[in-house]
Amino acid sequence: MSEPHYLPTREGYDVWSLYYDGDDNALIALEEPLVRQLLNDVRGLRVADVGCGTGRHAIPLAAQGAQVDAYDFSDGMLAKAKAKPGAERVNWIHYDVTSRLPATDACYDRVLSALVIDHVPRLGAYFSELRRVCRPNGLMVVTVVHPAMLLRGVTARFTDPRTQLEVRPQAERHLMSDYVMAILGAGLRIEQMSERAVDAALAARSERAAKYLDWPVLLLFVLRP
Ligand SMILES: C[S@@+](CC[C@H](N)C(=O)[O-])C[C@H]1O[C@@H](n2cnc3c(N)ncnc32)[C@H](O)[C@@H]1O
């Protein structure tokens, strides 16, 4: 494999959007059922999906009856999302989520940030913003590629099938303590923190995952304001 080709985050995801949903992605295989279970019954709830990508979570949540605002700054990812069945139920918002969100204080029952914070440079400001928009009795679910992947030289990446080049949207090198301290600094309570490794069953299903057997690949937080 040649040297990774780094792109600015937004540009990287505009290209990745062409292939994102078809990727053999171990992280997503582990993350998706956990997130669905943690968010539980969202019928009638207001949900923010911050960094929604191609609507992997936003569309099923809206189909369950949630009122979903889905934020992302990649035209490519949003275009893929909007072309999917059920997309019309979601309020798609083209937005840089490192800025103050266009939402009033305490307006969401659930705030989801899935596989985004490794691209966020100022974690403290980001978590404070999630806290601001979450209702006092609300819940936040935050997932991210596990910092242990940095030890394997891995940040968010894909292979562009047109060039066979490994492309990496710009990502930060946050460690576990950076996440935890930013969360606590924003005045949030950690209700749950879990780390998931690739197990034998997943390794058998996914060639890409098999390279990381028993290695932690996913970090997940459940947070309360
Ligand atoms: C790995 S994808 C995850 C997408 C989706 N949450 C999922 O889990 O399938 C990361 C997403 O974060 C978005 N993103 C990264 N930095 C962002 C920013 N500053 N503002 C808005 N979106 C951002 C990217 O455009 C991309 O869609």
PDBQT file of the ligand as one rigid body, heavy atoms in Angstrom, charges set to zero:
ROOT
HETATM    1  C1  LIG A 301     -17.143   8.806   9.664  1.00  0.00    +0.000 C 
HETATM    2  S1  LIG A 301     -18.408   9.856   9.083  1.00  0.00    +0.000 S 
HETATM    3  C2  LIG A 301     -19.740   9.410  10.154  1.00  0.00    +0.000 C 
HETATM    4  C3  LIG A 301     -21.074   9.711   9.546  1.00  0.00    +0.000 C 
HETATM    5  C4  LIG A 301     -22.255   9.181  10.351  1.00  0.00    +0.000 C 
HETATM    6  N1  LIG A 301     -22.361   9.815  11.644  1.00  0.00    +0.000 N 
HETATM    7  C5  LIG A 301     -22.098   7.688  10.543  1.00  0.00    +0.000 C 
HETATM    8  O1  LIG A 301     -21.764   7.301  11.669  1.00  0.00    +0.000 OA
HETATM    9  O2  LIG A 301     -22.274   6.943   9.577  1.00  0.00    +0.000 OA
HETATM   10  C6  LIG A 301     -17.935  11.445   9.728  1.00  0.00    +0.000 C 
HETATM   11  C7  LIG A 301     -18.899  12.553   9.273  1.00  0.00    +0.000 C 
HETATM   12  O3  LIG A 301     -18.604  13.726  10.027  1.00  0.00    +0.000 OA
HETATM   13  C8  LIG A 301     -18.737  14.828   9.165  1.00  0.00    +0.000 C 
HETATM   14  N2  LIG A 301     -17.946  15.933   9.723  1.00  0.00    +0.000 N 
HETATM   15  C9  LIG A 301     -16.656  15.936  10.123  1.00  0.00    +0.000 A 
HETATM   16  N3  LIG A 301     -16.303  17.151  10.587  1.00  0.00    +0.000 NA
HETATM   17  C10 LIG A 301     -17.409  17.923  10.486  1.00  0.00    +0.000 A 
HETATM   18  C11 LIG A 301     -17.698  19.286  10.801  1.00  0.00    +0.000 A 
HETATM   19  N4  LIG A 301     -16.763  20.102  11.310  1.00  0.00    +0.000 N 
HETATM   20  N5  LIG A 301     -18.952  19.749  10.568  1.00  0.00    +0.000 NA
HETATM   21  C12 LIG A 301     -19.910  18.937  10.033  1.00  0.00    +0.000 A 
HETATM   22  N6  LIG A 301     -19.702  17.644   9.714  1.00  0.00    +0.000 NA
HETATM   23  C13 LIG A 301     -18.462  17.143   9.941  1.00  0.00    +0.000 A 
HETATM   24  C14 LIG A 301     -18.197  14.331   7.831  1.00  0.00    +0.000 C 
HETATM   25  O4  LIG A 301     -18.633  15.139   6.752  1.00  0.00    +0.000 OA
HETATM   26  C15 LIG A 301     -18.767  12.920   7.801  1.00  0.00    +0.000 C 
HETATM   27  O5  LIG A 301     -20.024  12.883   7.184  1.00  0.00    +0.000 OA
ENDROOT
TORSDOF 0
